[in-house]
Amino acid sequence: MFSLKAGPEADVRPETPEERIIWFSITATYLFYLVGGLYVLAPVLAWSLVMRAAWLHLKGRQRFPRLPWPLWVWIIGMIVMEFSLLAGHLIENLGTGKLIKSSIGWAKGWALLAVFPIIGCLAIRPAVIIRAAMHVCLHTMLLLPVFVGAWLAGLPQVPFVSPLQAIGGPGPEFFAVSLYEIDPGSGMPRWRLFTPWAPAVGFVASIYFACALLEKHPLWKAIGIGGSVLMILMSGSRMALVSLVLISAGMFLLKRLHKPWLWFSFSGVSLIGGFLGAPILEAIDNFIAAFKGSRADSTRVRAALGRIAVDRWRNEAPWFGHGIVERGPHLVEYMPIGSHHSWYGLLFVKGIFGLFALLVPMLVSLLHLLRFVVGRPVVQLGLIMVGLLFVYSFGENLEILAYLIWPGLILIGKAHQLAGLPASEGHIHNMGPVDVEKPLSRAAPASADAGSSDTAT
């Protein structure tokens, strides 16, 4: 029989100040959600931890971690984002007020894609993040009767919006407590839980599902897999269902790249594919058509938003974009242009410079982690996370959801940190080559032998 307290792998407790902060921030997800604080939490957490690490370094109490070179590519890329934003505002003459507001938005959005991987290089074990994510999955399963019962009872879909909305944000949905929502196309209920819209639940659940595959304790692993799959089903997200298959297949293959039989199997699959190429391509086309047709209205709006974004980018602001997001016409139900696609959104708002500012770091991370993926579970998980960023960049705006996906960003940073170490050190309980915070020094008693013990090793 499984037990939550059975076995040494169950004893995953935060040990360092960084781990305790991260642990509480993840496990208290629903508490922050109830007060509308999730959107505020992520940027405050990110910048506070980085500034704390820098302050401890200056005080000589903890060395700031040496950052792997791919993280410097992310830092440079996100700085280029801000540069493109500034250029777009100046060229479009948008004014100082909008420039300041957009820069604050950058610090709460794109910048987090570089800041959280830096935090991953601090004294944080991947196992702590993984176990904390399993707690969120457990909380979701326990709250399932509440969410389903609210729909069955016909309660208001959004009981209230947090007063924290006054501090500013993309919209009220980021601060609202939502019990359920009705899909206008199918008339069926969907749940967005602690996210601003239902597909975002699928994104977060995909991250938790990947974490669950590396969880060591059997019961927590079962809870993580069951909870994350439940979240995906509740969200009704098509992309999340596809991600579920890709993550499972990806993790299976990455764990066995060193096995000769796998490569022999690839050769056999290639041979069969050569004979059955036409039926396979037809099946893929049918799947894509069914995927798009399952929510035809959503697919139509997304395609129209993409066409508008590309057309206006090409003809109006090819280099640095328009600087700000603009609402689309009635054709796209007045949704922001490029809002359902990171690449279209980057082209429209930040131009070609903004697009490459994300594309280059993402490719660098993929190639760097792929080089060290054999035998290193944390690197495998980090590679899966980068792959999720890439997949979801075609259906979501990564900038606006950075406040939800930050556990995955931390794991990307930790994966880069552990990539250069021996394979035996690439497990989820390794903190990496970090310096743990030293306590404040106290005056030693003045005695003749006070210093002799300090020199002993």
Summary of the structure (lengths in Angstrom):
residues: 457
radius of gyration: 23.6
end to end distance: 46.5
largest distance: 87.3
contacts: 1486
relative contact order: 0.14
helix: 66%
strand: 2%
